[in-house]
Amino acid sequence: MLDGTTDPQPSELAPADARAVDLLSAGTAAVLPQGALAEALAAARAARRPLRVKLGIDPSGSELTLGHAVVLRKLRQFQDCGHLAVLIVGDFTGMVGDPTGKSAVRSELTAEQAAANARGYLDQVLRILDPARVEVRRNSEWLGSMTMTDVVREARELTVAQLLERDDFAQRFAAGRPISLVEFLYPLLQGYDSVAVRADVELGGTDQTYNLHVGRVLQRAHGQPPQVVLTVPILEGLDGVAKMSKSLGNYVALTDPPAEQFGKLMSIPDSLIGRYATLCAGLPPAEVGKLERAAGIGGPGAAAAKRRVAGAVVTLYWGAAAAAVAEGEFDARFRARQLPVNAPTHELPGGDPLHLPALLVDAGLAPSRTAARRFIDDGAVRLDGQEVPAGRYDLPRADLRGRVLQRGRRHAARLVEAP
């Protein structure tokens, strides 16, 4: 452990605190140091005050996904137990860049970009959190006014050896890849946020474990009780392999319409049903166990388990009525093989006949012409529900006008003439 300390173990917990520890620890990757959460809850109860539970928001994008929601839902559990969510908008650190899990520093943001992204994020965050128990701060409030003397004073608390404990730094150093001093400063800046807001607990993904421990080091140096570190698992995307990410296209956005959320979730691998049931839907452990067993058997049982998870997630963000409608639309489009009524329109290009692989790429239904030809030959391309024969790549314009072009079950466009 970075700070090399072990907090004392509680001798006895009040029943309410014991229940809170069980709830707040469920589904986490780690709660560190051991016993610290119970101690913090007991101390807050004795002082008759809520815990200040910190979460940093990275304003590098503008749309939140179910991957982001894992930690936000954990923060909501703290709120439901009576504690205060302290959201730190990293408008200053966003202009520095954090390479967590990457091989190079993230691109810098302008102040205007950070502010615009933060506004969009907060609107989405408050779909999960209780607005009555949120304190929103921007770390430019304190980091923007720090002098070089201030930075050097804080830097004395960390050694280069400690910084290299962070996995991605250690790997890059061993491989001889460059690490800028700015990147070394990022954990220091994030850690100082905990000092500035006097955090009792900090939440983050497992890729943030090192940075969260830096907060403990700096708090102790400032005479503050060191925060509890609580990490949550990183959610795999729809491909079942990589971390959920917009750049990889394997994501479900919180703002996706109900039918789109439902349809995307029905595409997750069977092996992830239990994980999504726990991290995204918040289903009780007993039900998660049943769903996992059904997924392990496969077939109709696995499909029903996936349907249960998809419905539960859509219900969380849009309500039960919207989830029921989304499920009905899914059945109409994919089980009954009916055409999508809300497919976006795509203008036909000039020429006659038209090259179908090129049209699939232009309409966003295939990543390349080579892939498009493969989709056609595999029977994955349809016009108005009818399969396009293998090897048929050029079609008369009249055969395409006004028809719905589909690739697979979730990708479609209605072909129209330009006005």
GIZI-V800833 format. One record per residue. N is the residue number from 1. SS is DSSP state (alpha for helix, beta for strand, coil for the rest). PHI is phi as a letter, one per 40 degrees, with the letter a starting at -180 (none if undefined). OMEGA is omega as a letter, one per 40 degrees, with the letter a starting at -180 (* if undefined). Layout:
{{N,SS,PHI,OMEGA} {N,SS,PHI,OMEGA}}
//
This chain:
{{1,coil,none,a} {2,coil,d,a} {3,coil,c,i} {4,coil,g,a} {5,coil,b,i} {6,coil,b,a} {7,coil,c,a} {8,coil,c,i} {9,coil,c,i} {10,coil,c,a} {11,coil,c,a} {12,coil,a,a} {13,coil,b,i} {14,coil,c,a} {15,alpha,d,a} {16,alpha,c,i} {17,alpha,c,i} {18,alpha,c,i} {19,alpha,c,i} {20,alpha,c,i} {21,alpha,c,i} {22,alpha,c,a} {23,alpha,c,a} {24,alpha,c,i} {25,alpha,c,a} {26,coil,c,i} {27,coil,g,i} {28,beta,c,i} {29,beta,c,a} {30,beta,a,i} {31,beta,b,a} {32,beta,b,e} {33,coil,c,a} {34,coil,d,i} {35,coil,g,a} {36,alpha,c,a} {37,alpha,c,i} {38,alpha,c,i} {39,alpha,c,a} {40,alpha,c,i} {41,alpha,c,i} {42,alpha,c,a} {43,alpha,c,i} {44,alpha,c,i} {45,alpha,c,i} {46,alpha,c,a} {47,alpha,c,a} {48,coil,f,i} {49,coil,a,i} {50,coil,c,i} {51,coil,c,i} {52,beta,c,a} {53,beta,b,a} {54,beta,c,i} {55,beta,a,i} {56,beta,c,i} {57,beta,b,a} {58,coil,c,a} {59,coil,c,a} {60,coil,c,i} {61,coil,b,a} {62,coil,b,a} {63,coil,b,i} {64,coil,c,a} {65,beta,b,i} {66,alpha,c,i} {67,alpha,c,i} {68,alpha,c,a} {69,alpha,c,a} {70,alpha,d,a} {71,alpha,c,i} {72,alpha,c,i} {73,alpha,c,i} {74,alpha,c,i} {75,alpha,c,i} {76,alpha,c,i} {77,alpha,c,i} {78,alpha,c,i} {79,alpha,c,a} {80,alpha,c,i} {81,coil,c,i} {82,coil,g,a} {83,coil,b,a} {84,beta,b,i} {85,beta,c,i} {86,beta,b,a} {87,beta,c,i} {88,beta,b,i} {89,beta,c,a} {90,coil,c,a} {91,coil,c,i} {92,coil,c,a} {93,alpha,c,i} {94,alpha,c,i} {95,alpha,c,i} {96,coil,b,i} {97,coil,h,i} {98,coil,b,a} {99,coil,c,a} {100,coil,d,i} {101,coil,g,a} {102,coil,b,a} {103,coil,c,a} {104,coil,a,a} {105,coil,c,i} {106,coil,c,i} {107,coil,c,i} {108,coil,c,i} {109,coil,b,i} {110,coil,c,i} {111,alpha,d,a} {112,alpha,c,i} {113,alpha,c,a} {114,alpha,c,a} {115,alpha,c,a} {116,alpha,c,i} {117,alpha,c,a} {118,alpha,c,i} {119,alpha,c,i} {120,alpha,c,i} {121,alpha,c,a} {122,alpha,c,i} {123,alpha,d,a} {124,alpha,c,i} {125,alpha,d,a} {126,coil,c,i} {127,coil,c,a} {128,coil,b,a} {129,coil,c,i} {130,coil,c,a} {131,alpha,d,a} {132,alpha,c,a} {133,alpha,b,a} {134,beta,b,i} {135,beta,b,a} {136,beta,b,i} {137,beta,b,i} {138,beta,b,a} {139,coil,c,i} {140,alpha,c,i} {141,alpha,d,a} {142,alpha,b,a} {143,alpha,c,a} {144,coil,c,a} {145,coil,b,i} {146,coil,c,i} {147,coil,c,i} {148,alpha,d,i} {149,alpha,c,i} {150,alpha,c,a} {151,alpha,c,a} {152,alpha,c,i} {153,alpha,c,i} {154,alpha,c,a} {155,alpha,c,i} {156,coil,c,a} {157,coil,c,a} {158,coil,b,i} {159,coil,b,i} {160,alpha,c,i} {161,alpha,c,i} {162,alpha,c,i} {163,alpha,c,a} {164,coil,c,i} {165,coil,c,a} {166,coil,c,a} {167,alpha,d,a} {168,alpha,c,i} {169,alpha,c,a} {170,alpha,c,a} {171,alpha,c,a} {172,alpha,c,i} {173,alpha,c,a} {174,alpha,c,a} {175,coil,c,i} {176,coil,g,i} {177,coil,c,a} {178,coil,c,i} {179,coil,b,a} {180,coil,c,i} {181,alpha,c,i} {182,alpha,d,i} {183,alpha,c,i} {184,alpha,c,a} {185,alpha,c,a} {186,alpha,d,i} {187,alpha,d,i} {188,alpha,c,a} {189,alpha,c,i} {190,alpha,c,i} {191,alpha,c,i} {192,alpha,c,i} {193,alpha,d,a} {194,alpha,c,i} {195,alpha,c,a} {196,alpha,c,a} {197,alpha,b,a} {198,coil,f,a} {199,coil,c,i} {200,coil,c,a} {201,beta,a,i} {202,beta,b,i} {203,beta,b,i} {204,beta,a,i} {205,beta,c,a} {206,alpha,c,i} {207,alpha,c,i} {208,alpha,b,a} {209,alpha,d,a} {210,alpha,c,a} {211,alpha,d,i} {212,alpha,c,i} {213,alpha,c,i} {214,alpha,c,i} {215,alpha,d,i} {216,alpha,c,a} {217,alpha,c,a} {218,alpha,c,i} {219,alpha,c,i} {220,alpha,c,i} {221,alpha,c,i} {222,coil,c,i} {223,coil,g,i} {224,coil,c,i} {225,coil,c,a} {226,coil,c,a} {227,coil,c,i} {228,beta,c,i} {229,beta,b,i} {230,beta,b,a} {231,beta,b,i} {232,beta,b,a} {233,coil,c,i} {234,coil,c,a} {235,coil,c,i} {236,beta,c,i} {237,coil,c,a} {238,coil,c,i} {239,coil,c,i} {240,coil,g,a} {241,coil,b,a} {242,coil,c,i} {243,beta,d,i} {244,coil,d,a} {245,coil,a,i} {246,coil,c,a} {247,coil,c,i} {248,coil,c,i} {249,coil,g,a} {250,coil,b,a} {251,coil,b,i} {252,coil,b,a} {253,beta,c,i} {254,coil,c,a} {255,coil,c,i} {256,coil,d,i} {257,coil,d,a} {258,alpha,d,a} {259,alpha,c,i} {260,alpha,c,i} {261,alpha,d,a} {262,alpha,c,a} {263,alpha,c,i} {264,alpha,c,a} {265,alpha,c,i} {266,coil,c,a} {267,coil,c,a} {268,coil,c,i} {269,coil,c,i} {270,alpha,d,a} {271,alpha,c,a} {272,alpha,c,a} {273,alpha,d,a} {274,alpha,c,a} {275,alpha,c,i} {276,alpha,c,i} {277,alpha,c,a} {278,alpha,c,a} {279,alpha,c,a} {280,coil,b,a} {281,coil,c,a} {282,coil,g,i} {283,coil,c,a} {284,coil,c,a} {285,alpha,d,a} {286,alpha,c,i} {287,alpha,c,i} {288,alpha,d,i} {289,alpha,d,i} {290,alpha,c,a} {291,alpha,c,i} {292,alpha,c,i} {293,alpha,c,i} {294,alpha,c,i} {295,alpha,c,a} {296,alpha,c,i} {297,alpha,c,a} {298,coil,g,i} {299,alpha,g,a} {300,alpha,d,i} {301,alpha,c,i} {302,alpha,c,i} {303,alpha,c,i} {304,alpha,c,i} {305,alpha,c,i} {306,alpha,c,i} {307,alpha,c,i} {308,alpha,c,i} {309,alpha,c,i} {310,alpha,d,i} {311,alpha,c,a} {312,alpha,c,i} {313,alpha,c,i} {314,alpha,c,i} {315,alpha,c,i} {316,alpha,d,a} {317,alpha,b,a} {318,alpha,b,a} {319,coil,g,a} {320,alpha,c,a} {321,alpha,c,i} {322,alpha,c,i} {323,alpha,c,i} {324,alpha,c,i} {325,alpha,c,i} {326,alpha,c,i} {327,alpha,c,i} {328,alpha,c,i} {329,alpha,c,i} {330,alpha,c,i} {331,alpha,c,a} {332,alpha,c,a} {333,alpha,c,a} {334,alpha,b,i} {335,alpha,c,i} {336,coil,c,i} {337,coil,g,i} {338,coil,c,a} {339,coil,c,i} {340,coil,c,a} {341,coil,c,a} {342,coil,b,i} {343,coil,c,i} {344,beta,c,i} {345,beta,c,i} {346,beta,b,a} {347,beta,c,i} {348,coil,c,i} {349,coil,c,i} {350,coil,c,i} {351,coil,h,i} {352,coil,a,e} {353,coil,c,i} {354,beta,b,a} {355,beta,c,a} {356,alpha,c,i} {357,alpha,d,i} {358,alpha,c,i} {359,alpha,c,i} {360,alpha,c,i} {361,alpha,c,a} {362,alpha,c,a} {363,coil,c,i} {364,coil,g,a} {365,coil,c,i} {366,coil,a,a} {367,coil,c,a} {368,coil,a,i} {369,alpha,c,i} {370,alpha,c,i} {371,alpha,c,a} {372,alpha,c,i} {373,alpha,c,i} {374,alpha,c,i} {375,alpha,c,i} {376,alpha,c,a} {377,alpha,c,i} {378,coil,c,i} {379,coil,g,a} {380,coil,c,a} {381,beta,b,a} {382,beta,b,i} {383,beta,b,a} {384,coil,f,i} {385,coil,g,a} {386,beta,c,a} {387,beta,c,i} {388,coil,c,a} {389,coil,c,i} {390,coil,d,i} {391,coil,g,i} {392,coil,c,a} {393,coil,b,a} {394,beta,b,a} {395,beta,b,i} {396,coil,c,a} {397,alpha,d,a} {398,alpha,c,i} {399,alpha,c,a} {400,coil,b,a} {401,coil,d,i} {402,coil,g,a} {403,coil,c,i} {404,beta,c,i} {405,beta,c,a} {406,beta,b,i} {407,beta,b,a} {408,coil,g,a} {409,coil,c,a} {410,coil,b,a} {411,beta,b,a} {412,beta,a,i} {413,beta,a,i} {414,beta,c,a} {415,beta,c,a} {416,beta,b,i} {417,coil,c,i} {418,coil,c,a} {419,coil,c,*}}
//
